[in-house]
Amino acid sequence: MIFCKKKILFLILLSIRCFLNSDLCFAQQYPFQDTTLDIETRVNDLIGRLSIDEKLSLLEHQNPAIPRLGLKPYSWWNEALHGVGRNGTATVWPMPIALAASFDSKMVENIFSQVAAEAYKKYNESQAQGNYGDYAGLTFFTPNINIFRDPRWGRGMETYGEDPYLTAKMGAACVGGLQHGSNDSSLTAAACLKHFAVHSGPEGIRHQFDANISQRDLWTTYLPAFEYIISKSDVKQVMCGYNRLNGTPCCTNRELLVDILRNQWKYDGIVVTDCWALNDCWERDTVIPRHKTHVTAALAASDAFGSEVDLECGSGLQALKTAVDSGYIPESKIDEHLRRVLSLRMELTESNPDFNYLPQITPHDAAVETFVLLKNDGILPIDGKRIFLAGPNANDTLMPLGNYNGTPLHTSTISEGLSQRFAISQNATDADIIIYAGGLNPQLEGEELPAR
């Protein structure tokens, strides 16, 4: 009797200890935790142990913990358009539109190899701190390979410009550097081609914008960069855009996601929605104009997950559950999506890349390579000349940061930089040269600013 009581007490204490430290009790308990097995076998084992509600929860970008199986939380949302963004101190590289001006794809690959090393270090730090939130993982919504045509879009600085060929080359270099760093044999992080496809137009109406274009323009301008990078690399993610394409929202567009992406291009990676894009299909919002192409959220989820969307960046879990419960989506289709999602998650979080290499370029060197001189009519060089500096960006500390940026240890304004080398006079009439620091900044150009 005393032995039984001691055994019961031991089991209670063990259960409490397991609850506090799931790693202790779930190590090697199930086949999916056995890293000596291939990922396909492990994923199938894990899927077989999940309830339908648990399965659905893993198809939203903020994967919750599943304590009974020892699964930790994971967020798929991270940014690295020009350095690790929104996760504390990080190197801020030139924006992609500037990198494109270098015409140097090898430099871009080197830059993103360094971004990958920094990203992996930050991931390990976040794991040690128990930080499983947004911007702490290894899945990055990068690069933006949309073609920049409409200046009202507000996101041109995220792109590699208006040329499909240059965009394809720069985007492929970004993917190669970010996913593999200097080691082609292991996966460091997961890149994401965004936004599929023809995502542009006035930023202020992006949630209802319909890109009406010809098949010729679609195939010769807007799709080549996506097709090239998918054919030349193992890019892990593609993000469908907010906009409609010829009347149909991109994230429920079977021509884009099924006919082109899966069937023609044979892409077998993850398709993720832009964040809360499915809401644009059904929400009747009096403040933000939306597509309103679907009567209910469940029907929107059915069209997205019933075809080729694997993961929703957003909060549509209840809508997806309703779609499954209503018979719009079979559980076998949910399992298909899960295989892609869980396979990549296992591959990423269990990788151990080697970063024993020396940086091949500094942010300063990269910035120098992006400068473009349109004309020199004899003013340059300016050594020994008196300078007067004017313009709204002369002393702006935010302008050099662009958007989706990290926090640098030190920033330098144009005024500070020039003052280190030249004497700045305070009166324009006494100057030999007037330098005007104009152009755009994050207050004038950026995501979802009301430019129409």
C-alpha positions in Angstrom: 0.0 0.0 0.0 2.8 2.4 0.9 4.6 1.4 -2.3 1.5 2.2 -4.4 1.2 5.6 -2.8 4.9 6.3 -3.5 4.4 5.3 -7.1 1.4 7.5 -7.5 3.2 10.4 -5.9 6.2 9.8 -8.2 3.9 9.8 -11.3 2.3 13.0 -10.2 5.6 14.7 -9.6 6.8 13.4 -13.0 3.7 14.8 -14.7 4.3 18.2 -13.1 7.9 18.1 -14.2 6.9 17.2 -17.7 4.5 20.1 -17.8 7.2 22.5 -16.8 9.8 21.0 -19.1 8.3 19.3 -22.1 11.8 18.6 -23.6 12.6 16.3 -20.7 9.6 13.9 -21.2 9.0 13.9 -24.9 12.6 13.3 -26.1 12.6 10.3 -28.4 9.1 9.3 -27.3 7.6 9.3 -30.8 9.1 8.4 -34.2 8.6 12.0 -35.4 11.2 13.1 -32.8 13.8 10.7 -34.1 16.1 12.7 -36.3 17.8 9.6 -37.7 14.6 9.0 -39.7 13.9 10.8 -42.9 11.6 13.9 -42.7 8.8 12.4 -44.7 8.5 9.5 -42.3 8.6 11.7 -39.3 6.0 14.2 -40.7 3.6 11.4 -41.6 4.0 10.0 -38.0 3.3 13.5 -36.5 0.3 14.1 -38.7 -1.2 10.8 -37.6 -1.0 11.9 -34.0 -2.7 15.3 -34.5 -6.4 16.0 -34.0 -8.1 18.0 -36.7 -8.2 21.1 -34.5 -4.4 20.7 -33.9 -3.8 20.3 -37.6 -5.7 23.5 -38.5 -3.9 25.4 -35.8 -0.6 24.7 -37.6 -1.9 26.3 -40.8 -1.9 29.7 -39.3 1.3 31.7 -39.1 1.5 31.7 -35.3 1.7 28.0 -34.7 0.7 27.3 -31.0 2.5 24.9 -28.7 1.1 21.3 -28.5 2.3 20.3 -25.1 1.1 16.7 -25.2 3.4 16.1 -28.2 6.2 18.3 -27.0 5.8 20.8 -29.9 6.9 24.3 -29.2 5.3 27.5 -30.6 6.6 28.9 -33.9 5.8 32.0 -35.9 6.4 32.0 -39.6 6.5 35.8 -39.9 9.9 37.4 -40.2 11.4 40.1 -42.4 14.8 40.6 -44.0 14.4 42.8 -47.1 17.7 44.5 -46.4 18.9 42.9 -43.2 17.1 41.2 -40.3 14.1 43.5 -39.5 12.0 44.2 -36.5 14.1 42.1 -34.1 16.3 44.5 -32.2 19.9 45.5 -33.2 20.8 44.4 -36.7 22.9 45.5 -39.7 20.9 47.7 -42.0 22.0 47.2 -45.6 20.9 49.4 -48.6 17.3 49.0 -49.7 16.8 46.6 -52.6 16.1 49.4 -55.1 19.6 50.7 -54.3 21.2 47.3 -54.5 19.6 46.9 -58.0 21.5 50.0 -59.1 24.7 48.2 -58.5 23.9 45.6 -61.1 26.0 43.2 -59.0 24.1 40.0 -58.2 27.2 38.4 -56.6 27.3 41.3 -54.1 23.7 40.8 -53.3 24.3 37.1 -52.6 27.2 38.0 -50.3 25.1 40.5 -48.5 22.3 38.0 -47.8 24.8 35.3 -46.8 25.7 37.7 -44.0 22.1 38.4 -43.3 21.6 34.6 -43.0 24.3 34.3 -40.4 22.9 37.2 -38.4 19.4 35.7 -38.7 20.5 32.3 -37.4 22.3 33.9 -34.5 19.2 35.9 -33.6 17.0 32.8 -33.9 19.2 30.9 -31.4 19.1 33.9 -29.0 15.3 34.0 -29.3 15.0 30.3 -28.6 17.2 30.6 -25.5 15.0 33.5 -24.2 11.8 31.6 -24.9 10.8 34.1 -27.6 8.6 32.3 -30.1 6.8 35.4 -31.5 6.7 37.2 -34.8 10.2 38.2 -36.2 12.0 35.5 -34.1 11.9 32.6 -36.5 13.8 31.5 -39.6 11.1 31.9 -42.3 11.5 35.3 -44.0 9.0 37.1 -46.2 11.9 38.1 -48.5 12.5 39.1 -51.4 10.0 41.4 -52.9 10.3 40.7 -56.6 7.3 42.7 -57.9 7.9 44.9 -60.9 7.8 48.6 -59.9 5.7 50.6 -62.3 3.3 52.7 -60.3 5.0 55.3 -58.0 1.8 55.5 -55.9 2.3 52.0 -54.7 4.7 53.2 -52.0 6.8 50.0 -51.9 9.1 50.6 -54.8 12.1 50.8 -52.5 11.5 47.1 -51.5 11.8 46.0 -55.1 14.7 45.6 -57.5 13.0 48.0 -60.0 11.1 47.9 -63.2 13.1 45.4 -65.2 12.1 41.7 -65.1 15.5 40.4 -66.0 17.4 42.4 -63.4 14.7 41.6 -60.8 15.1 37.9 -61.6 18.9 37.9 -61.2 18.9 40.0 -58.0 16.0 38.0 -56.5 17.8 34.7 -57.2 20.9 36.0 -55.6 19.0 37.1 -52.5 17.3 33.6 -52.2 20.6 31.8 -52.6 22.4 33.9 -50.0 19.6 33.9 -47.5 18.7 30.2 -47.7 22.2 28.7 -47.8 24.7 31.4 -46.7 28.1 30.2 -47.7 27.2 26.5 -47.4 25.1 25.0 -50.2 24.6 21.7 -48.3 22.4 23.0 -45.5 19.4 25.2 -45.1 19.9 28.3 -43.0 16.6 30.2 -43.5 13.6 30.1 -45.8 13.1 32.8 -48.4 9.7 33.8 -49.8 9.0 35.3 -53.2 6.4 38.0 -52.9 3.8 39.1 -53.9 2.4 36.7 -56.4 1.4 38.3 -58.7 1.1 41.9 -60.2 1.0 43.4 -56.7 1.2 47.1 -57.3 -1.2 50.0 -57.9 -2.1 52.8 -55.4 -1.1 51.7 -51.9 -4.1 53.4 -50.4 -6.5 51.0 -52.2 -4.4 47.9 -52.2 -7.1 45.9 -50.4 -9.5 46.3 -53.3 -7.1 47.0 -56.2 -7.8 44.9 -59.4 -4.8 44.6 -61.7 -6.4 44.2 -65.1 -3.6 43.3 -67.5 -3.2 41.3 -70.7 -1.8 37.8 -70.9 1.2 39.2 -72.8 2.0 41.7 -70.0 1.5 39.0 -67.4 3.9 36.6 -69.0 6.5 39.1 -70.3 6.6 41.6 -67.4 5.2 40.3 -64.1 5.8 36.5 -64.0 9.3 36.1 -65.5 11.2 36.8 -62.2 9.0 34.3 -60.3 9.4 31.7 -62.9 13.1 32.2 -63.2 13.8 32.0 -59.5 11.6 29.0 -59.0 13.3 27.1 -61.8 16.8 28.0 -60.7 16.6 27.7 -56.9 14.9 25.7 -54.1 13.1 28.8 -52.8 10.9 27.5 -50.0 7.9 29.9 -49.9 5.8 32.0 -52.3 3.4 34.7 -50.9 0.2 35.5 -52.7 -0.7 39.2 -52.9 -3.5 41.4 -51.6 -4.6 42.5 -55.0 -7.0 40.9 -57.5 -5.7 39.8 -60.8 -8.2 40.3 -63.6 -11.1 40.1 -61.1 -10.0 37.3 -58.8 -8.1 37.8 -55.5 -4.6 36.4 -55.8 -4.9 34.2 -52.8 -8.0 32.4 -54.2 -6.8 32.6 -57.8 -6.7 29.1 -59.3 -5.0 30.3 -62.5 -2.1 31.6 -60.5 -1.8 29.1 -57.7 -2.9 25.9 -59.5 -2.5 26.2 -63.2 0.7 28.3 -63.3 2.5 27.8 -60.0 1.9 24.1 -59.2 1.1 22.6 -62.6 3.2 24.5 -65.1 6.2 25.4 -62.9 6.0 22.3 -60.7 6.6 24.4 -57.5 6.3 22.1 -54.5 7.1 24.6 -51.7 4.8 26.5 -49.3 2.2 29.0 -50.5 1.5 31.6 -47.7 -1.0 34.4 -47.8 0.0 38.0 -47.4 -1.0 38.9 -43.9 -4.8 39.0 -43.5 -5.3 38.9 -47.3 -8.2 36.5 -47.0 -10.1 39.1 -45.0 -10.2 41.3 -48.1 -12.3 38.6 -49.8 -15.2 38.7 -47.4 -15.0 41.6 -44.9 -17.5 44.4 -45.4 -15.5 47.3 -44.0 -16.7 50.9 -44.1 -13.2 52.3 -43.4 -10.9 50.1 -45.7 -12.3 49.4 -49.2 -12.0 45.6 -49.9 -12.6 43.1 -52.7 -15.8 41.6 -51.1 -15.7 38.7 -53.6 -16.9 36.0 -51.0 -20.1 36.0 -48.9 -18.4 34.4 -45.9 -15.0 33.9 -44.4 -15.4 30.1 -44.7 -16.0 30.3 -48.4 -12.8 32.4 -48.8 -10.9 29.9 -46.8 -12.4 27.1 -48.9 -11.2 28.7 -52.1 -7.7 29.3 -50.7 -7.0 26.1 -48.8 -9.1 24.0 -51.0 -6.6 24.8 -53.8 -3.0 25.6 -53.1 -2.6 27.9 -50.1 -0.8 26.1 -47.3 -0.5 28.7 -44.6 -2.4 31.8 -43.7 -0.6 34.8 -42.3 -3.6 36.1 -40.3 -6.2 35.0 -37.9 -8.7 33.0 -40.0 -8.5 29.7 -38.0 -12.2 29.7 -37.2 -13.1 30.3 -40.8 -10.9 27.4 -41.9 -12.4 25.2 -39.2 -15.9 26.1 -40.5 -14.9 25.3 -44.0 -13.7 21.8 -42.9 -16.7 21.1 -40.7 -19.0 22.1 -43.5 -17.3 19.7 -45.9 -15.9 22.4 -48.2 -12.3 21.0 -47.6 -11.6 17.3 -47.0 -9.2 16.4 -44.2 -6.9 14.8 -46.8 -6.3 18.3 -48.3 -5.5 19.6 -44.8 -2.9 16.8 -44.5 -1.4 17.7 -47.8 -0.8 21.3 -46.7 0.5 20.1 -43.3 3.1 17.9 -45.0 4.7 20.9 -46.7 4.5 23.1 -43.6 5.8 20.6 -41.1 8.6 19.3 -43.5 10.0 22.8 -43.8 9.7 23.6 -40.1 11.6 20.4 -39.2 14.3 21.0 -41.8 14.8 24.6 -40.7 14.7 24.3 -36.9 16.9 21.2 -36.9 19.6 22.5 -39.2 23.1 23.4 -38.0 24.7 25.6 -40.6 28.4 26.4 -40.5 29.2 30.1 -40.6 33.0 29.9 -40.4 33.7 32.5 -43.1 34.8 36.1 -43.3 32.4 38.8 -44.4 33.1 39.7 -48.0 31.6 43.2 -48.0 30.7 45.9 -45.5 27.5 48.0 -45.5 29.6 51.0 -46.4 31.1 49.3 -49.4 27.7 48.1 -50.5 26.3 51.6 -50.3 29.1 53.0 -52.4 28.4 50.4 -55.1 24.7 51.6 -55.3 25.6 55.2 -56.1 24.6 56.3 -59.6 26.1 59.5 -61.2 23.7 60.7 -63.9 25.9 63.5 -65.1 29.1 65.4 -64.2 29.4 68.8 -65.8 32.6 69.7 -64.1 31.3 70.2 -60.5 33.0 67.0 -59.3 35.2 66.5 -57.5 34.2 68.9 -54.7 37.4 68.9 -52.6 38.4 72.3 -51.5 35.1 73.9 -52.4 32.7 75.7 -50.1 29.5 73.7 -49.6 26.0 74.7 -48.5 23.7 71.8 -47.6 19.9 72.1 -47.9 16.8 69.9 -48.2 14.4 67.9 -46.0 16.6 64.8 -45.8 19.9 66.6 -44.9 19.4 65.8 -41.1 16.9 63.0 -41.3 18.0 60.0 -39.2 15.1 57.8 -40.4 15.6 58.3 -44.1 18.6 56.0 -44.5 16.8 53.1 -42.7 14.2 52.6 -45.4 11.5 50.1 -44.1 11.3 46.6 -42.6 14.6 47.5 -41.0 16.6 46.5 -38.0 18.0 48.9 -35.4 21.6 49.9 -36.2 24.1 50.7 -33.4 24.8 54.0 -35.1 23.2 56.1 -37.8 24.7 59.0 -39.8 22.8 61.7 -41.5 24.0 63.3 -44.8 24.9 66.4 -42.9 27.0 64.4 -40.4 28.8 62.5 -43.2 29.7 65.6 -45.2 30.8 67.5 -42.1 33.4 64.9 -41.4 35.2 65.6 -44.6 34.1 69.1 -45.8 33.5 72.5 -44.2 29.8 73.3 -44.4 29.3 77.5 -44.6 26.1 78.5 -43.3 25.1 80.9 -46.1 24.2 79.8 -49.6 25.5 83.0 -51.1 29.0 82.2 -49.8 29.0 78.7 -51.2 30.7 77.3 -54.3 28.3 74.4 -54.4 24.8 73.8 -53.1 23.9 70.2 -52.3 20.2 69.5 -52.0 19.2 66.4 -50.0 15.7 65.7 -51.3 13.8 62.7 -52.5 11.7 60.2 -50.5 11.8 59.0 -46.9 9.7 56.5 -44.9 7.2 59.2 -44.0 6.5 59.8 -47.7 7.0 56.3 -49.2 6.1 53.1 -47.3 3.6 50.3 -46.8 0.0 51.3 -46.6 0.5 55.0 -46.7 -2.6 56.8 -48.1 -1.1 57.7 -51.5 -3.7 57.6 -54.3 
